[in-house]
């Protein structure tokens, strides 16, 4: 579904529930009735998790053809607001609700069920022509804060001034970097917003001096399955195959190392699992739907073995399916 501004979303979400043809290519007519496997439900999702949740939706709707999950991809604040004020019954974000937010929902007779569904890594990407292969957390901090502004100060090169690319202000990736890497310090002037994760990827792909930060699902070469028909994707879930996720060649994925370590790691699932890769965060799904509703049905699917196995192809680490990595070379 095309991305729309939050204000517009609040105004038209009710209309969306009755106009299923607006959702995307090949949409069927709106299903009748509402149960755990039929009807409609709106889900607000952090935009950095779009590639993950879109596959979950397509498979769920294929298995249950009378169900329709309407995704809205936006920043985390808008996701939480949508949940609190009733525009969405589901939310997928990088943190749990606060106690005040849970109490607010209880006052409205909506009870939040929260579950960690995956662990996501934030990948640091550069142009393939960039000779840099890895960074320490300290070096990343110096780049983001503006202490280091030239690539030549990182590694001998003629790439010139470093251009840092994020998705947009207020995104969960920006918040993570501000809180966990910069420790509250301001970002440098050479930090720019590309307005979407896809745009970050494309900017880095086309600009030799750029460095970008994206969710790991955006650089997984297994995302060729995004265009796979849902029927074929369902079949892959029946195969006991947990071969290693690999990364696209369109950008270079940097290995990251902790400040007290000489060994650097790329965001492969095994290194997310054992904590070797240092830039990671949890993904939570929050459900405020009534018992027996489609919100409950989709929540149960995503947290089931099949829903968790489906996540494995996107590069994130499923919360309940342990990944066996065959090779990372």
N, C-alpha and C positions, 0 to 999 in steps of 0.2 A: 504494500500500500504506500502511496506517495506520502512523504513527510509533510505535515502541516503544522502551523503554529499552534501553540497551546490554547490561545484565546479562541481561535477558530474551532479547535477541537471541542472545547467546552460548549460552544454554541451549537455545534452540529452533531454531537455524539448521539443524541436521541434519534436524529434523522438517519444516522448511519445504521442504527439497529434495524431499521425497516427498509433500507436501501442497500442490500447486500451486493448489488451489481457494481457498486463503487469500489469494492475492495481490491480488485485486481483482475488479471487476465483469466478468462475462462470461468468467472464466478457463476455458480448456480443460483437459482432463486432462493429467497430467504427460507430456511427451514421452519417448519411449523412445530409448535410445542416447545417445551423447555425441560430438559432432564440432564443427567450427567453426560449424555452422549448426543444430545440434540439441542437445538435452539441457537442463541447467539450470546456472546459475552465480549466485553471490551477489555483488552489488556494493555496497560501502560508499561513500556519497556525502555530501559536505558538504551540509548542509540548504539552504544558500543557493543551491545549483546544482540544486535539485530540478526546477524548471520546465524547465531545459535538458535534463537527462538523461532525464526522463520522456518527452519527445517522441522522443528518440533510441531509447529502449526500445520504444515503441509501434510505431514505423515498422519497426525491426529485426524485431520479432516478427511483424509483418504480412508482411514480405517472406519471412521464414523461420518458417513456422507451427509447426515442430517445436522451436523454440528458446524458452527462457523465462529472462529475466534478472530476478532477484529483487533489487530495490533496497532499501537500508536507509539512510534519510536521518537523519544525526546530526551531531555536532560532529567537527572534524578529528581530535582525539586518538583518538576511538572508531574513526574510519575507519582510521587507521594501525594501531591495535591489532588491528582485525579482519583486516587484511592480514598483520600479523606473526605472528599466532597461528592463522591458517588458517581463520577463519570466513568470509572473503571472498577471492576471487581477483582482484577488481578494486577499485580505489579511485579516487575523483575528489576532489581536494583542491587547495588554492591554493599548494602548494609541492612541491618534489621531496623524496624521502626523503633522510635524512642518510646519510653513509657507514656509520655504525654500524648503521643500520637495513637498509641494503643487505647488509652483511656478515652480519647476523643471518639474513636470508632465505637467503643463500647457504649458511650452515651447515645450514639445513634443506632444502637442495637445491631451493630456490625462487629463480628468477632474475627480478628485477624489470625489466620493460621500461617505460620512462617516456617520455611524449610530451606536449608542450604542445598542448592542443586548442583553447584560446580565450583571449582576454583579456577579463576581466570588469571592469565599472566599479561602484563603490559609489555609489549614488544617494542624495542628501540630499533628503528629502521633507518637506513641511509641509502643513498643512491648506489647502484652497483659499481660505479666508478670510484667510489670513496675507498681509499686504501685502509681505513681503520677497520679492525676486526673485532675489538672489544673495548669496553669502558668499565671503569670502576664506578661505584656509587658516588664517590667524591667527585670524579670527573664529570659525571652527569649533573650533579648538583652545581658545579662551577659553570657548566654550560647554561643551565636553566636560570641561574642567578645573574649571568652576565660577567662573572669573573673571568671567564674564558670566552672570547668572541671570534677567534680565528682558528680555522682548522689546523693551520701550521703549528699552533701551540699544543695541539693534541697529538698530531703525527705529521711528519714532513710531507707537505703536499702543496698544490697550487689551487686549492678549492676556494680560498678566500674566506669571506665572512660567514660564520655559521648562521643558518636560518632555522629556527625551531618552529615546527608546525604541530599544533594541536587541532582537535576537531572544533570545539567552540567553548566560549566562556561558560562556566557552570557545569561542564561535563564531569563525569565521575573520574575520568583520567586526569583532568586538570586538578580536581580536588585531591586525588591520591598523590600526585606529584607535589602539590602545595603542602600537604600535611605530612607525608612520609619522607619526602626527599628534601624539600626546601625548609621544612620545619617552620612554616609560617612566614618565611622571607618572601619578598616580592619577586615576580618573574622579571626577566630582563626585557629590554625594549625590543630585542630581536625575536620575540615570541609572537607568532601570528596564528590567528584562528582561520581554519579552512572551511568551517561550518558543517563538516560531516566527516565520518571516519573514511569513507571512500575517497573524499577529496584529499585527506591527509596522505593516503596511500598514493594517489596520483601525483600530488605535488612532489613527494619524495622520489617517485619513479622518474619524474621529468626534470628535476633540479639537482645538479651535482653537489651543491653546497647545503642541501636541506637535511635535517634530521627530524624524524617524526616519532610520535608515540601513539600506538594503537593497541586495541585488544588483540590477543593472539589469534583469534578466529579470523581476523582480516588478512592474515598472511599465511594461513594454512593452504598448501597446495591441494589438500583434500576438498577444498571448497568448489572443486569442479562438480561435486555432487549437488551444489545449489541448483543447477539446471537439470538435474536428473529427475525424471518423472517420479511422482510419489510412489507409484507401484514398484518401480525398480529399487527405490530407497528402502521400502519396507522389506524387500527380499534380502537386502544386505544385512538387515538386523537379525536374520535367522542364521547367518554364518558366523561361526566362532572364530573371528579373525580380528586380532588386535595389533596389527602391524603398526609400525611407527608412523606418526604424523610427520610429514615433511613440509618444508616452506617453499613458497613461490620464489622463482628466480627474478621476478620483476623488480624486487628491491633486495638489499642486503640486510639480513637480520643480525644485529650485533649480539655477541655474547656479553654477559654482564658478570662482574665479579664483586664480591664484597670488599670493603676497604682493607680488611686484614687478610685477604687471600690473594694468591697469585693465579689461582685457577678460575677461569671464566666459563659460564654456562649459557647455552641458548635456551629459550623457553619451550623445550620439549616436555611432554607430559610427565615423564619419569622424574625430570629435574624440578618440575612444579611440585610433584608429589613428595619428594624428599626434602624440599626446601632449598636445594642448591641454587635454583634460580631465584634471585632476591626480590623481583618486582611482581608480586602476586596479590590477589585479593579474592574474597569470596563472592559468589553470586547467590542471591536469595530470591525466592519466589514467595510472594505474599498473596493470600487468598482471603477475600472477605465475602465470598459467595455463600448462599444458604446451603444447607444439607440437600443433596440430590440435584444441585444446580450444575450447569455446564462449567461454571468456574471450578467447582469441586472435581468434575470429571477431568478437565484438562490438567489441573493441579496434580491429580492422582497419576495421570499419564506421564507427565514430565518427571515425576519423582519415582516412577516405576523402573524396573530393570530395562525395559525396552526404550523408554524415554531417555534414560541415562546412557545407554549404549549409543543411541543416536548422537548424543553430544560429543562422543569420542572422536567422530570424524571432523569436528570443527576445531580441534586443537586444544580446547579447554580440558581440564581434568574433572570428570564426573564425580559427584560427591559420593556415590555408592558403588561405582564400578571401577575397580583398580586396573590401571593400564599396564600392560606388559610390552615394553619397548624392545623391539628386535634389534634395531640399529639406529644410530643417530648420525652416521657418517654419510 
